[in-house]
């Protein structure tokens, strides 16, 4: 009997130890009471309860948690009622305060979120509410984080999930957005037509400039060609005059070398005088050598005789 009693005693001790030994994981915290009062908070590792004296009051998760609250009716400053649902991201930082700070912490956070949201939206108009999500999130986070700090809860962030205005407001907003889109489209179309007209005008301007420059260059080339033609013509006339003068000079040299008589020179003078008389001049100056008509006649007669003798 004594051996059986010993076995039973050992078995009971083992069972008690198994029931009162706990291994706490990294993401958990155990709140322990002894005789109805707070004793300690178990962290990671092996922990043992005192039988019949200690008890585990609450097992708390230390992970970040998310609560998605249902849509809440709120009224804006301009008396528009709409539905807003929010998402709260929080984390328990003090298991003791979370256990003893408030009854039903999740319900308390939900109610606090709803009242805070109504207060903030009540100070804003509809248009501002629809475009100020970040402002609303920041204000709500500041208020809730301060209010939940005595509960051992840290509010990391709050996001407004949906903002649902009344149906008639949605219809009006859709019409307004449609009008804005049509306005932007008309503006873009007008700007496109304006840019096209500017490009056409610039193209015409560039074309006219190029045409004027081409005409200018053509005129310069024509002037250059005309100048070169005149220069060549002048050079030709100068060359012709020079050739005539050289021929005359050669003739004079030939006469001198041939020993021309006064009579021959007088005859040449008469030929020159004849050419001068054929012109348009109204006044003729006769050289002094030809003024004496008698000597001129005799000279001319003698020359005719000589020519007949030669024949």
C-alpha positions in Angstrom: 0.0 0.0 0.0 2.8 2.3 0.8 4.4 1.8 -2.6 1.1 2.5 -4.3 0.6 5.6 -2.3 4.0 6.8 -3.3 3.3 6.2 -7.0 0.0 8.1 -6.7 1.7 11.0 -4.9 4.4 11.2 -7.6 1.8 11.0 -10.3 -0.2 13.9 -8.7 3.0 16.0 -8.5 3.7 15.4 -12.1 0.2 16.3 -13.1 0.3 19.5 -11.0 3.6 20.4 -12.5 2.3 19.8 -16.0 -0.8 21.9 -15.3 1.2 24.8 -13.8 4.3 24.9 -16.0 4.0 27.3 -19.0 6.4 28.1 -21.9 5.7 31.7 -23.1 6.3 32.3 -26.8 7.9 35.5 -28.2 4.7 37.1 -29.3 2.7 36.5 -26.0 2.6 37.8 -22.5 0.9 36.2 -19.5 -0.7 38.3 -16.7 -0.5 36.5 -13.4 -2.5 37.0 -10.2 -1.8 35.6 -6.8 -4.7 35.4 -4.4 -6.7 37.8 -6.5 -4.1 40.5 -6.9 -1.7 41.3 -9.7 1.6 39.4 -9.3 3.7 39.7 -12.5 3.7 39.4 -16.2 5.4 36.4 -17.8 7.6 37.1 -20.8 9.5 34.7 -23.1 10.7 31.4 -21.4 9.7 28.7 -18.9 7.4 29.8 -16.0 5.8 27.9 -13.1 2.5 28.7 -11.3 2.2 28.2 -7.6 -0.6 25.6 -7.3 -3.9 26.8 -5.8 -2.4 30.3 -5.3 -1.5 31.7 -8.7 -3.6 31.9 -11.8 -3.3 33.2 -15.3 -5.7 36.2 -15.7 -5.1 37.1 -19.4 -2.9 35.9 -22.3 -2.0 39.0 -24.3 -0.8 39.1 -27.9 2.0 41.6 -28.5 1.7 41.6 -32.3 0.3 44.6 -34.2 -3.5 44.1 -34.6 -6.0 45.4 -37.0 -9.6 46.3 -36.4 -12.0 47.1 -39.3 -14.9 49.0 -37.9 -18.2 49.1 -39.8 -19.3 52.4 -41.5 -20.3 55.1 -39.1 -22.8 57.9 -39.9 -21.3 61.3 -39.6 -22.5 64.9 -40.4 -20.3 67.5 -42.0 -20.2 71.2 -41.2 -22.5 71.9 -44.2 -25.1 69.3 -42.9 -24.3 66.4 -45.3 -24.8 63.0 -43.7 -22.4 60.3 -45.0 -21.0 56.9 -44.0 -17.3 56.5 -43.2 -15.6 53.2 -42.2 -12.2 53.2 -40.7 -9.4 50.8 -40.0 -7.3 51.0 -36.8 -3.8 49.5 -36.5 -2.7 49.1 -32.8 -0.3 47.2 -30.6 -0.5 46.3 -26.9 2.6 47.7 -25.2 1.7 47.1 -21.5 -0.2 43.9 -20.8 -0.9 44.9 -17.2 -2.6 48.2 -18.2 -4.4 46.4 -21.0 -5.8 43.9 -18.5 -6.8 46.3 -15.8 -7.2 49.6 -17.6 -10.5 49.3 -19.3 -13.3 46.8 -19.7 -13.7 45.4 -23.2 -10.8 47.4 -24.8 -11.9 46.6 -28.4 -15.4 48.0 -27.8 -13.8 51.1 -26.1 -11.5 51.7 -29.1 -14.5 51.4 -31.5 -16.6 53.8 -29.6 -13.7 56.2 -29.2 -13.0 56.0 -32.9 -16.6 56.8 -33.8 -16.9 59.8 -31.5 -13.5 61.2 -32.6 -14.4 60.8 -36.3 -17.7 62.6 -35.8 -16.0 65.5 -34.0 -13.4 66.0 -36.7 -15.8 65.6 -39.6 -18.3 68.0 -37.9 -15.7 70.8 -38.3 -15.2 70.2 -42.0 -17.3 70.7 -45.1 -18.1 68.0 -47.6 -15.5 69.0 -50.3 -12.8 69.3 -47.6 -13.7 66.0 -46.2 -13.4 64.2 -49.5 -9.9 65.7 -50.2 -8.4 65.6 -46.7 -8.0 61.9 -45.8 -4.4 62.4 -44.6 -5.4 65.3 -42.3 -8.3 63.3 -40.8 -6.1 60.2 -40.3 -3.4 62.3 -38.5 -5.9 64.0 -36.2 -7.7 60.8 -35.3 -4.4 59.0 -34.6 -3.2 61.8 -32.2 -6.5 61.8 -30.3 -6.8 58.0 -30.0 -3.2 57.4 -29.1 -3.4 59.9 -26.2 -6.7 58.4 -25.1 -5.6 54.7 -25.2 -2.2 55.3 -23.6 -3.6 54.6 -20.0 -4.9 51.3 -21.5 -1.5 50.1 -22.5 -2.4 50.4 -26.2 -0.3 52.1 -28.9 -2.3 53.4 -31.9 0.1 53.1 -34.8 -2.1 54.5 -37.6 -5.7 55.0 -38.7 -6.9 54.8 -42.3 -10.3 55.9 -43.6 -11.3 53.0 -45.8 -14.4 54.4 -47.5 -16.2 57.8 -47.5 -19.7 57.2 -48.9 -21.8 60.4 -49.4 -25.5 60.3 -50.1 -26.7 59.2 -53.6 -27.8 62.6 -54.7 -24.4 64.0 -53.7 -22.7 61.3 -55.6 -24.8 62.1 -58.7 -24.0 65.8 -58.4 -20.3 65.0 -58.0 -20.4 62.8 -61.1 -22.0 65.5 -63.1 -19.4 68.0 -61.8 -16.6 65.7 -62.7 -18.0 65.1 -66.1 -18.3 68.9 -66.7 -14.7 69.3 -65.5 -13.5 66.6 -67.9 -15.4 68.2 -70.8 -13.9 71.5 -69.8 -10.4 70.1 -69.7 -11.0 68.4 -73.0 -12.2 71.6 -74.6 -9.2 73.5 -73.2 -6.8 70.9 -74.5 -8.5 70.9 -78.0 -8.3 74.7 -78.1 -4.6 74.6 -77.0 -3.9 72.1 -79.7 -5.6 74.2 -82.4 -3.6 77.2 -81.1 -0.3 75.4 -81.3 -1.2 74.1 -84.8 -2.0 77.6 -86.0 1.3 78.9 -84.5 3.2 76.1 -86.2 1.5 76.9 -89.5 2.3 80.6 -89.1 5.9 79.9 -88.2 6.1 77.6 -91.2 4.8 80.3 -93.5 7.1 82.9 -92.0 10.1 80.6 -92.4 9.0 79.9 -96.0 8.8 83.6 -96.8 12.1 84.3 -95.2 13.7 81.5 -97.2 12.0 82.7 -100.4 13.3 86.2 -99.8 16.8 85.0 -99.1 16.7 82.9 -102.3 15.5 85.9 -104.3 18.2 88.1 -102.7 20.9 85.5 -103.6 19.5 85.2 -107.1 19.6 89.0 -107.6 23.2 89.1 -106.2 24.1 86.4 -108.7 22.4 88.2 -111.6 24.2 91.4 -110.6 27.5 89.6 -110.4 26.9 88.0 -113.8 26.0 91.4 -115.3 29.0 93.0 -113.8 31.3 90.3 -115.2 29.6 90.6 -118.6 30.1 94.4 -118.6 33.7 93.9 -117.4 34.3 91.5 -120.3 32.6 93.8 -122.8 34.7 96.7 -121.5 37.8 94.6 -121.7 36.8 93.7 -125.3 36.2 97.4 -126.2 39.5 98.4 -124.6 41.2 95.6 -126.5 39.6 96.7 -129.7 40.6 100.4 -129.1 44.0 99.2 -128.2 44.2 97.2 -131.4 43.0 100.2 -133.5 45.5 102.5 -131.8 48.3 100.0 -132.4 47.2 99.7 -136.0 47.3 103.5 -136.4 50.6 103.6 -134.7 51.9 100.9 -137.0 50.5 102.8 -140.0 52.3 106.0 -138.9 55.5 104.1 -138.4 55.1 102.5 -141.8 54.6 105.9 -143.4 57.6 107.3 -141.7 59.7 104.3 -142.8 58.4 104.6 -146.3 59.4 108.3 -146.4 55.9 109.7 -147.2 55.9 113.1 -148.9 53.8 116.1 -148.0 51.4 115.2 -150.7 50.6 111.8 -149.3 50.1 113.2 -145.8 47.8 115.9 -147.3 45.8 113.1 -149.0 45.5 111.3 -145.7 44.3 114.5 -144.1 41.7 114.8 -146.8 40.5 111.3 -146.1 40.2 112.1 -142.5 38.4 115.4 -143.2 35.9 113.4 -145.3 35.1 111.1 -142.5 34.7 114.0 -140.1 32.4 115.7 -142.6 30.1 112.6 -142.8 29.3 112.9 -139.0 26.6 114.9 -137.2 28.9 117.8 -136.3 27.6 121.3 -137.2 30.9 122.9 -136.9 34.1 121.7 -138.7 37.5 123.0 -138.0 39.8 122.7 -141.0 43.5 122.3 -140.3 45.8 125.2 -141.2 47.5 123.1 -143.8 44.3 122.7 -145.8 43.1 126.3 -145.5 44.9 127.3 -148.6 42.7 125.9 -151.3 45.0 126.7 -154.1 47.9 124.8 -152.6 45.5 122.0 -151.8 44.2 121.8 -155.4 47.7 121.8 -156.8 48.7 119.1 -154.5 45.7 117.1 -155.3 46.3 117.5 -159.1 49.9 116.5 -158.9 48.9 113.4 -157.0 46.3 112.5 -159.7 49.0 113.0 -162.4 51.4 110.7 -160.6 48.7 108.0 -160.3 47.9 108.2 -164.0 51.6 107.9 -164.9 51.9 104.9 -162.7 49.0 103.4 -164.5 
